[in-house]
Amino acid sequence: MRTTPPHAAPIRVGLISDTHGLLRPQALAALQGSDFIVHGGDIGDAAILAALGAIAPLTVVRGNNDREDWAAGIPETEFLQAAGVLVYAIHDLSQIDIEPVAAGVRVVVSGHSHKPKIEERGGVLYVNPGSAGPRRFSLPIAVAELVVQGDAVAARIIELA
């Protein structure tokens, strides 16, 4: 688990998922300035992790399509402590293996569906940044961001042109 010290200034956590081997320049531009980045799986190519890691410290989970040798060491779930907020990442939300509230998790980041979504349930913010890779059906190409200040958190979807 990556941990950050408490900050008075807001922390920006860039969220990306389902790149499937395609890292768009627009996604890279949208993630610039992030203090941390979380990739929600279905990465598709180790070079994507290198490019994202050059922007900010990276927390990454393996998706159902990440089965090549380069992905063998990537965990299926991961935690990120961003100031006062515990973030839990998993690729497919239907496979969640914790009870977020009991685990002290404030934000769950997932991917898999390619559908961008932000929803708060029971005090937990669920964020799916959608797909930043190849277009699927008529779904938007998107990333997302979390802004964390102390124990407060806000999220937004960023649709890419």
C-alpha positions in Angstrom: 0.0 0.0 0.0 1.3 3.4 -1.0 0.9 6.0 1.8 1.1 9.8 1.7 1.6 12.1 4.6 -1.3 14.4 5.6 -1.3 17.5 3.4 -2.9 20.9 3.9 -3.0 21.4 0.1 -5.3 19.3 -2.0 -4.0 16.0 -3.5 -5.0 15.2 -7.1 -5.3 11.5 -7.9 -5.6 10.8 -11.6 -7.7 7.7 -12.4 -7.5 5.7 -15.6 -8.6 2.3 -16.7 -9.1 -0.1 -19.6 -6.4 1.3 -21.8 -6.1 -2.1 -23.6 -2.7 -1.2 -25.0 -3.6 2.3 -26.1 -2.4 5.3 -24.1 -4.0 8.4 -25.8 -2.1 11.7 -25.7 -5.3 13.3 -24.4 -5.3 10.9 -21.4 -1.6 11.7 -20.7 -2.5 15.4 -20.9 -5.5 15.0 -18.5 -3.4 13.2 -16.0 -0.5 15.8 -15.9 -0.3 17.5 -12.6 -1.6 14.4 -10.7 0.1 13.7 -7.4 -0.7 10.0 -7.8 -2.3 7.9 -10.5 -4.4 4.8 -10.2 -4.8 2.4 -13.2 -7.9 0.2 -12.8 -6.7 -2.6 -14.9 -6.9 -4.0 -18.5 -3.6 -2.2 -19.1 -2.6 -4.1 -22.2 1.1 -3.1 -22.4 3.8 -2.6 -19.8 4.9 0.6 -21.6 1.7 2.2 -20.5 2.7 1.8 -16.8 6.1 3.3 -17.6 4.5 6.3 -19.2 2.1 6.8 -16.4 4.8 6.3 -13.7 6.8 9.1 -15.3 4.0 11.5 -14.4 3.3 10.4 -10.8 3.6 7.5 -8.4 1.4 4.7 -9.8 -0.9 2.3 -8.1 -2.1 -0.4 -10.5 -4.3 -3.5 -10.5 -4.4 -6.3 -13.0 -7.5 -6.6 -15.2 -9.1 -9.8 -16.7 -7.2 -9.2 -20.0 -3.8 -8.6 -18.4 -2.6 -12.2 -18.7 0.8 -11.8 -20.4 4.0 -12.5 -18.5 4.7 -8.8 -17.9 1.5 -8.5 -15.8 2.1 -11.6 -13.6 3.3 -9.5 -10.7 0.5 -7.0 -10.7 -1.9 -7.5 -7.9 -5.7 -7.9 -8.4 -6.4 -5.3 -5.7 -4.4 -2.5 -4.1 -4.8 0.3 -1.6 -3.6 3.9 -1.7 -3.6 6.1 1.3 -4.0 9.7 0.0 -3.8 12.1 3.0 -6.8 11.2 5.2 -8.5 9.0 2.5 -8.1 5.3 1.9 -8.6 4.3 -1.8 -9.2 0.7 -2.8 -8.6 -0.3 -6.5 -10.0 -3.4 -8.2 -10.7 -4.0 -11.8 -14.1 -5.6 -11.7 -16.4 -4.2 -9.0 -18.4 -7.5 -9.0 -15.3 -9.2 -7.6 -14.9 -6.9 -4.6 -13.4 -8.9 -1.7 -13.7 -6.5 1.1 -16.5 -4.6 2.9 -15.3 -1.0 2.2 -16.8 0.6 5.2 -15.5 -2.0 7.6 -12.1 -1.7 6.0 -12.0 2.1 6.4 -12.2 2.6 2.6 -13.6 6.0 1.5 -13.1 5.5 -2.3 -13.4 2.4 -4.5 -11.8 2.7 -8.0 -12.8 0.1 -10.6 -12.8 -0.4 -14.3 -14.0 -3.3 -16.5 -17.4 -1.9 -17.7 -15.9 0.9 -19.8 -18.8 3.1 -18.4 -17.6 6.2 -16.5 -19.5 6.5 -13.3 -19.4 8.2 -9.9 -21.7 7.0 -7.2 -21.7 7.4 -3.4 -23.2 4.5 -1.4 -23.1 4.2 2.4 -20.4 6.8 2.7 -18.2 5.2 0.1 -17.5 6.9 -3.2 -17.4 4.4 -6.2 -15.5 5.8 -9.2 -15.2 4.1 -12.6 -13.1 6.4 -14.8 -14.4 4.5 -17.9 -12.2 3.5 -20.7 -9.2 5.5 -21.9 -8.3 3.0 -24.6 -10.0 1.9 -27.8 -13.6 3.0 -28.1 -16.2 0.4 -27.2 -19.7 0.8 -28.7 -20.9 4.4 -28.2 -19.3 4.8 -24.7 -17.2 7.9 -24.1 -13.4 7.8 -23.9 -12.6 9.2 -20.4 -10.4 9.4 -17.3 -11.3 10.7 -13.9 -9.7 12.6 -11.0 -10.1 12.6 -7.2 -9.3 15.7 -5.3 -8.5 14.8 -1.7 -8.1 17.4 1.1 -7.8 16.0 4.5 -10.6 13.4 4.8 -12.7 15.2 2.2 -12.9 13.8 -1.4 -14.5 14.9 -4.6 -14.4 13.1 -8.0 -15.1 14.1 -11.6 -15.1 12.4 -15.0 -13.0 14.0 -17.7 -14.2 13.1 -21.2 -11.4 13.1 -23.8 -11.8 14.6 -27.2 
